[in-house]
């Protein structure tokens, strides 16, 4: 197995703040979380657009998102090494520049137009986001008091959800709303001239995205962020290093079953989001244009944002395992309704799954690292690596081509059953270290 892609490969050493306030730093970091959430979810409107432009089947369409998540696996180790070499601030700037370069690649991809060049451009953007994820998460954790690290991470994750909520509206207006396929009625067959014209629709939005990324990179480059460096292994406490060497991650059941829980959950979340617009456009479901469908996608992601606030409040009085179990049952139920019902009932059932999905990733992650003690960083790294599970959304694409789009959501329902198993049994910590 590859070495952990942890939030950092070694403990972080924080330096005291001198001239920069916590609030201004957190505002800047929150903008990063908003940005990569926004750009990631643009894909949900881009995929149905590319499906029409290149006349793709569902397998080819979902392969686009698979390439996106393969970047998490490919780029995470190089990202961690880059952070060790140049530090967190320069890595954040580099990540934004890589994303800007990938966004600009979408312009020649649209002019050609080329499915392969489009895949390459999106892979480059995803590599930049991976670098931001690996750098920004630990940076948020060490900027301030360790006692409030969890609170800070939840706060910036809320801004990430804000980005994912508004991205569908951006895509609906600037991509789907400006294309023949996006505004056409269901069943309309595009001519070759219309396909070529539609391909050009992505140039303006990605040019805007690239410009914003460059500006943000310049702001961070000039901003006096406190320097944080990965502590060298030679400087780590010998006792802690010896303790880590004598314990195995695989003795902790909550982690062993938590890694596949993250992996499987990502299949469910990404499958729903990427096929949502095509689903609600079906004549016997919503009979909507792609542009109209993107506005309903806004509700799906908005439900995830609301659900995170509700879940956070519930977990003050109810155990995380019980909240996760309830969310899993609810998600499985609405996915079965979406699979076997029709019309507005099926459409709103698929929208409702966002509310139940909202608490799954952060809750599984927290339960997965519980009780790991000195092994927490390595365990967190394995959980981050499991985000690559989103690449297997191509399996749902194949199911949609073979058995029908609606039937393919049975895969999502099956994924919810694993999260239920994890909540009821797999999340129980074994060989746990006492809480500090």
Protein Blocks (a to p, Z undefined) as FASTA:
>chain_A
ZZdfbfbfbdcdddddfklcfklmmmmmmmmmmmmmmmmmmmmmmmmmmmmmnopafklm
mmmmmmmmmmmmmmmmmmmmmmmmnojklmmmmmmmmmmmmmmmmmmmmmmpcfklmmmm
mmmmmmmmmmmmmmmmmmmmmnccfklmmmmmmmmmmmmmmmmmmmmmmmmmmmmmmcfk
lmmcehiacdfklmmmmmmmmmmmmmmmmmmmmmmmmmmmmpccdddddddfklpcfklm
mmmmmpcfklpmklmmmmmmmmmmmmmmmmmmmmmmmmmmpmklnopafklmmmmmmmmm
mmmmmmmmmmmmmmmmpcfklmmmmmmmmmmmmmmmmmmmgcjllmmmmmmmmmmmmmmm
mmmmmmmmgoklmmmmmmmmmmmmmmmmmmmmmmmmmmmmmnojklmmmmmmmmmmmmmm
mmmmmmpcghiacdZZ
